Amino acid sequence: MARNYQKKWLRNDLVAGVVLTALLIPAGMGYAEAAGLPVEAGLYATIVPLLVYAVAGPSRILVLGPDSSLAPIIAAAILPLAVVGSDRAVALAGLLAIMVGLILVLGGLLRLGFVTDLLSKPIRIGYLNGIALTVVIGQLPKLLGFSVDADTLRGEVAGVVRGISDGEVDGAACAIGIASLLVIVGLRVVGSKVPGVLVAVVAAMILVAVAGLADQIPVVGALPRGLPAPALSGIGWSDVAELIGPAFGIALIAFADSGVLSRTFAARRGESVDGSQEMLGIGAANIGGGLLGGFPVSASSSRTPVAEQAGARSQLCGVVGAILIIAFVLLAPGLTAYLPSSTLAAVVIVAAAGLVDFRGVASLWRVDRVECMLSLAAFVGVAAIGVLEGILIAVGLSFVAFVNNAWRPYRAELGQRPGVPGYHDRARHSDAQPFPGVVIVRWDAPLFFANGGVFDDYVRSVVTGTERAVHTVILAAEPITDVDTTAVDELVELDDYLGAQGITLVFAEMKGPVKDKLRRYELGGRFDADRFSPTLTGAVADASDRDPGGR
């Protein structure tokens, strides 16, 4: 990418890098807290991935860093094994990032980008809505100025209610947090060019410093001065075994979201991005971040648009952001001693709320009720059971839905409409008439063990349900993409059943690979060349010539 850099981009990238930094610092710190880690880990998880991706990533505009959709999953993975904010938590988070990175790099080398299809749109909508609820509820105590010790969403809700009823709300912290929330949302609504996050954070810090509130309300505290450094001490193979499941889940989600975002922004710029190369770039960024005190990251759906709108032309924008964060950590780490925890909670809450997609759920309900229920299952699973468990449940349900759709696919008897070319579904077109002596059926799915019997029963029901004398059944086989051994047995039984009644089974427009596979089953010449027709029209014409009664 450096070889193709154009000098005219430099000013835009420098300006965009400065603007982007205003979001990178509070967002990184906020998501670190949401993941149960010290805030500086969020900055390290921003600096290193930005620099690594600038070298290894294929996208010119994608901004990597801590993300609201990953933070609760990271917390769910490491907090059962370590105390919140401890050195061990940091080490486990770094190990998790390295494992995620290795999985993504391996996937990129093997060109396995297709596995992200496991997270279909309904599942993504559901788990993001569930994550949004989890994050918002988890940040409410910090917004109100107290803390809650709970491991589940139900426990968090109960703790918030109990804290409010017991009078634990800190008035000053709560006021600053809600004011920060209103500033961020308000400036976003009016379309301000100045990021609301920057205004809220700076204003809150000034207020705390001037009013001397640093000792009276919860604050982030001063950052340790220094650069990202290895923080993997105390890690063992048992930890690897504990984190392998979460690592695969995070890798899947990180690449699914990053891949969609990367393709979207590349298309808007008239460019294309190789999915496998994207996987390699994100994997390398995670490995680098994990080695130097960070945690798993993905592309940011909030910071990438900011970089684009600020005029970014290349990854130099991210490099500038990383350098400015380093300068902040080295030159002014004490400033965060005046940053209220409630303001940081407001930053995270607004970001998490941006994940909510009620319109998507409503659209699914109108278009496909089954997919809507899958989305709701993912939401309930994430919110009620746990982030990782909820995602696994939703993926499992999506497989069940797929099998159900393939098990009972759409099927139709075809006829001819007066004055309209082609062959048409008689159930949808009342004027579609059958051909004399011929039944045409279409099966819109592969034939396999789960639906072979259903197919057999359907064809028999159509034949027995007609009052006409039938001598030929034509299977419009173009939608059939595969046939397995169980389905072949069903075809043989159907052929025997029809043959006993003097009816010939014919395949029209069957795909070459499926036809070849059917012939390889060595059925003793049962389905010879006369049983296959390259076109449905030809099959109908041949059937008419075959009519024993001359009808």
N, C-alpha and C positions, 0 to 999 in steps of 0.2 A: 504493500500500500504506500510505503514511503517513496518508492520509485515513481509512483504516479501522482505524487503530491504537487499541487499547483500553488505558486506563490500568492495568487490572488485570494486563496482561501485563508491565509494566515490571520488577517484581522478578524474575520468572522469567527474563526476557531478560538482565538484568544478571548474575545468578548463573550462567546458562548460558554467558555470554560469558567470565566468569572461568575457569570449568572448561575451556571450549574452548581458551582461550589456552595452557593447560598442554600441549596436544597440538600446537597450531599452530606453536609455535616450534621444537621439536625435529624435527617432521615436515618443516616447510619447509626447515630446514637440511639434514636428511638427504637429501631428494630432490634438493636442489640439488647436493650432492656426487655423488649417483648419476647426475645428468645431466652431470657434468663441469664444474660451475660453482662459483664461490665461495659459501659458505654464506649470505652476506647476500642473494644473489639470491633464495634461497628465501623469505626474509622479505618482500622487496619483491613477490615473486610471490604472496604471501599477502595482504599489506595492501591493495594496489590492487584486485585482483579482488573481494575481500570488499566494499569500499566501492562499487565500480561495480555489482556485482550487486545490492546492497541497493537501488539506484535503478532498475536496468533489468531485473532478474530477476523472473519471475512466481512462483517458489516461496517460500513463507514459511520453509521449514526447511532448504533445500539449502545446504551449506557448500562453497564453491569453494576451490581451492588446488592446490599441487603434488601430483602423484599418482604412486604407484609404477608404474602401468601406462604412464605417459607418459615417465617419466624416462629409461629406456633408449632409447626412440625419439628423444628429444631429443639424447641423447648420440651416437647413431648418425648423426644428421643433421649436427650441428655439429662434432664432434671431428675428422672428416677435414679440416675447413677451418680449425681453430684449435687452439691449445695448451690443454690442460685448465686451467680456472681463469683464463684470460687475459682481458684487456679485450675482445679480439676475440671470444672465446667468448661473453661476456656480450652483446655487440652482436648477434651472430648469433642468440642465443637470443631476444633482444628482437624482432628482425626476424621470426623464426619465429612468435612469439606474435602479432604484428600480422597476419601473413599468415593464420594460423589464424583469428584473429578476423574478418578481412574475409571469409573463405570462409564462416564460420558466419553472419555478418550477412547476406550475400548469400543464403545458403540459407534463412534465416529469412524474408527479404523475398519470396523466390520460393516459400515454403512447401514446401521440399524435405526435410522431416523423414523422408520415406519412404526416403531413400537409406541410412539407417542399417540397413535390412533387409539390406544387403549383408553385414553382420557378424551372421550367424545365431548362434544359441546354441552349436552345436558349434564354430564358429570362435572365438567369444569364450572358450569354455572352453579351447580349445587354445592360443590366443595368450596368455591370462593365465597358464596353466601354464608356457608357454615363457618369458614375461617373468619370472615368479617365479624360475625356475631361473637365468636370466641375471642378475637382480639379486642373488640370494643368492650365487652364485659370485663376482660382482664385488665384493661386500662382505666376503667371507671374509678376504682379505689384511688389510684394515683392522681386522677383528675380532681378527686374530692379531698385529697390531702391525707389519706390514711392507707394502710396496707391490709391485705387479706392473704392468709395462708391456706390455699386450697389447691387440689390437684385436678378437679373436674369443673366443668362449666356450672353444674348445679351447685357445687360448693362455692364457686365464685359469686354466683347470684345470691346465695344465702348469706355469704360474707358481706356483700355490699349492702343488702337490706339490713343486716344486723348492725353494721357499722353506722349506717344512717340513723337507725332507731336508737342506738346507744349514744348518739351525739359525738361520734368520732370525727365528723367532718371538720376540717380546718378551714375556717371562713376565708382567710386571706389566700391560702393556696387554691381553694375552690374558686374564688372570684377571679384570680389570675388565670386559672385553667379555662374557665368558661369564657372569659374575655379573649383569651388566645384562640379558642375555638371559633368564636364569632368573627374575629379578625381574619382568620384563615379562610373561613367559608365566605365571609362578606366580600373580601377582595377577589375571590374566585368568581363569585356571582357577577360582580360588576365588570369583570374582565380586566382587572388591573394588570399592567405589564410588570409591576413589582411583585414578586412572589409573596403571598400572604404568610407563608411559613417564615420567611426572612423577617418580615415586619413584626410578626408575633414574637419570635425568639429574641430579637434585638430589644424590642420594647419591654418585654418581660424582664430581661437581664438588667436593663437600665433602671426599671422600677425597683427591683430587688436591691440593687446596689445603692441607689439614692435613699430608699426608705429603710435601709439597714435590716432587711428581712431574711438575710442569708442564714441567720441562726434561729429563725422563728418558723420557717416553713421548710418542707423537704426540698432539697436542691440536688442537682446532679453531682456536684463536687468537682474539684479541679482534676484535670486529666494528668496522668503520669507523663512527664516529659520524656520523649524518645521516639525512635522509629519502630516500625513493625519488626518483630523479632520472633524466632522460634519459641513456641510455648507448648510443647508436646510432652513434657516430663510426666512420668508416672503412668504412661499408657502401656497396656498389655494386650496380648492376643484375645483375652476374654472380652475386652472392650470392642475389639473388631467384630467378634461374634455377636455381641449385643446390638451393634449399630448397623449390621449388614442389611437388615430389612428396611429400616428408615432410610439408609443411603440409597437403595434402589428406588424407594418411593419419591424421595427428594429429587433424584436424578431425572426421573420420569416427568415430574411436575415442572422442574426448572427448565428442562429442554422443551416441553410442550408449550409453556408460556413464552419462552425466549424465541422458539422457532416461529411461532405465530407472529410475534411482535417484529422479529427480524424481517420476515417475508413481507409483512404489511408496509413497513417503512421503506424497504427496498423497492417495492412495487410503486410506491408514491414518487420515488425518485427515478423511475425508469430503469432500475437495476434488478439484478437477481442474486440470490444468495444460495450457495450449496448447503443443503441441510447437514450433510456429514461434516463438512468443514466447520459449520456453526457449532456442531456438537463438540468437535475437537477444541475449538476456541473457548467455549464455555467450560469444558473440562479442564483445560490448562489453567484458566483463571481461578477455578476452584482449588486446584492443587496448589497454586502459588499462594492464594489467600490462606489455605489451611496450614501451610508450612510456616507462615509468618503471623500467627496470632489471630487469624480471621475465622470465619464460619461460612457455610454454604451460601452461595449467591446465585442470582439469575438476572435476566434482563429486567429493567424497571419500566413498568408501563406508565409511571408518573414522571420520572426524570428524563426518559428518552424524548417524549414530546417537548419538554422544556428546552432540551438541547437543540432540537430541530427548530423550534420557534425562535430561539435566540440566534439562529443562523449557522449552526455547526455544519461543517462540510466534511470533517474527517474525525478519526479517533484522536487527533491532537487535542480536541476539545476535552476528552476524558483525561488525557495526560496532564493538561493544564489544571483540571480539577484536582487530580491526585497531588500535583506539586503544591497547590495552594493549601490542601488539607495538611500536607507535611509541614508547610510553613506555619500553619495554625498550631499544630501539635508542638512544634519546637519553640515558637516565639510567644504564643499566648495561651498556653494550656490552662492558666488560672481563670480565664474568663468564664468557663463553665461552672465555676463555683457560685456564680450568680444566676445560673439557669434553673428555674423552678422545674421540679419533676412534673408538676401539673401541666406546664406548657409542653413539655416533651410528650406527655400523654395525649394532649390535644393534637399534636402533630401526627401521632400514630393513629388516633381515632379517625381523623379526617382521611388519612391514607387508606385505612381499612374500610371505611364507609364507601370509598370509591370502588371497592370490589363488589359491592352489592349490585345485583342486576335483577330487579323486579320485572322489568319489561321482558327480559329474556324468559323468565318463568311464565309470564302471561302469554308470550308468543308460543312457547312450547305447549301450553294448555290448549291454545286454539288449534295448533297444527297437529300435534301428536300427543295424546294423553299418556301413552306408555312412556315416551321420553320425558314427559313432565314428571311422571311418578319416579322415574330413575333419578331425575334431578333432585326431587324432594327427598328421596332416599339418601342421596349423597349428603344433602344438607343436614338431615336428621342424624345420620351416622356420624358426621364430623362434629356436630354440636353436642350430641347426647352421649356418644360412645368414646370418641377420640378422633383426632385428625387422621392419623394413619389408618386406624381401624375403619373409619368412615369411608375413606377413599378405597380401601380394599373391598369393602362391602359393595360400594357402588360399581367398581370394576367387575366384580363377580355378577352383580345383577345385570350389567350390560351384556355379559356373555349369555346369561339366561335369556334376556330379551332377544339377542341375536339368534340363538338356537330356536326360540319360539317362533320368530319370524320365518326362519328357514324351514321349521317343522310344519307350519301351516301358512305357506305363502299364498299370495294371490294366485288364483287359478280361474280359467274362463273357458266356456264353450264359445267358439267363434262362428259367425255367420256372415252373410252378405247383405249390405244395405242397398236398396234401390238407388241407382244413380251415383253411388259413392264407391270409389275404388278401394280395394283392400279387404281385409277381414276384420270383423268388429265383435266386441264382447256382447253377446246376446243379453246378458244381465243388465248392461248399461244402455243398450240401444234396443228398444222394443220393436223397431222395424227391421232388425237384422234377422234374416231368414236362413235356415239350415240348407245345406245342399242335399239333394236327393240321394239317399243311401249312404251318406257320409257324415261322420261326426268329427269335428275338428276341436281339439282341446289344446290349451296352452298352460304351461306350468312355469311360473316365474321364479325359479330358484334352482340351485343344484339338486340333483337326486342323490340322497345319501341315507345312511342307516336310520336317521330319525324321521324322515318323511317318505320313505319308499312305500310303506304300507298305506299312508294317507293318499299318496298319488294313485296307487292301485285301486283303493276304494272309490276315489273320486271318478276315475275313468269308468269303472263299472257302474257307478250310480248314474252317470250321464247316459250310458248306453241303455241301461234298463229303464231309465226314466223317459225315453223317447218312444213315441207310438209308431215311429217310422221303421221300416225294415232297413237294417243297417248291414252293409257289407264291408265297409272300410272305416277304421278309426285312424285319423291322422294326428300325430303329436307335433304341434308347432314347437320345435325343440330349440329354436334360436336362443331363448333366455336361459337354457340349461347349460351351465358352465362346467359341470363335473358329474360323474356317476361313480359310485363305489360298489364294492362287491355285494353288499346287502341290497342295494337298489337294483343291481342287475338280477338278483334272484327274484325280486318283485316284478321286474319287467318280464322275466321268463314265465312266472305264474300268470301274469296278466295276458301274455301272448297265448299261453295254453288255454286260458279261460275264453278268450275271444275266438281262438281257432276252433274250439269245440262248438261254437255257434256259427261257424262259417264266416267269421269276420277277420279281416287282415289288418294287422297293426303296421303303420307306416310312419317313418320319421322324416319330417321336413325341416330343412334349414339347420340341421344339427351341425354344430361347430366341428371342424376337422379334428382337433385334439380329442374331443369327446368321442367322436366316431371311431377314431383309432383305438382309444382305450376300450370301447365297447367290443371291438373286434378282437382285442388281445385277451379277452376273457375266455376265448376258445369255447364257444357255445355250439360247436358242431355245425357251423354254417346256418344256424337258425336265422340270423339277421343278415341275409346276403345283400348284394348290391341293389336288388329290386325293392328292398325295404327302405331305401334312403332316396330322398329327392332333394336336389339343391334348392328348390323353391317351393313355397306353399302352393302357388298357382299350378306348378307342374304336378305336384302331388294330387291336387284336386282333379286335374285333367286326366291323369293316369287312373285315378279311382273311378272316374266316369266311364273310361274305356273298359275298366275291370268289372263293371256292373253286370252280374250274371243274368239279371232280369231285363236288361236293356232299358232300364228306367232312365 
